[in-house]
Amino acid sequence: MATNPPAGDGHRNGAVRNRTQFQNPNNSIWYKRDPDTGRIMDGKSDGTKFKGVRREKS
């Protein structure tokens, strides 16, 4: 099992695999996408990016 010590400090080492994120230019919401199916997994309405998820090129 991978560890990112110290536990509870709010960061990870490396990116989340098999996910990408992009920002909708119409409403400034960041969305996570599953690259295998292309389906949107989640969105953040506060305007901030997801931590540790790579960004898609626009």
N, C-alpha and C positions, 0 to 999 in steps of 0.2 A: 504494500500500500504506500502511495506517495505521501510525503508529509511536507508541509510548508511551515516549519517552526519559526517563531513561537506561535502557538495556537491562539486564536482570538484577536490577532492584531489587524485583521481586516484586509489582508492582501493575499495574493496567490503568486506562486512562481510559475510563469508560463501562461499560455493562452488556453482558453476553453476550446477543446477540439470539436470538430464537426458542427460548428455554428459560426455564422457571420452576422453582422449587424449593418443596418443602413438607416439613413434618416430620410423620412418623407419630406420633400421640400414644401409641400402644401401646408402641412400642419406642424412641422418641426418635431414629430414624434420619432424616437428611435425604435426600430423593430429588430427582433432576432429572427433569423431564418434558418431552417433545417436544410442543409445543402443537398441531402439525398433526395428529398421529396420536393423541395422548393417552397414548402408551406411556411407561413409566418407562425412563430411559436409564441411570441410575447411582444408587448410594446410598453414603452416608458413615457408617460405623459408629462413628467416633470422637466423634460428637455435635456436631461443628462444622458450620457452614453452608458452602456452596460460595461461593467468592469471585466477586463480580461477576455473580451470577445473581439475577434478580429473584424475589421471593417471591410465592407465591399468597396471596390473601386467604382466610382460613379462616372 
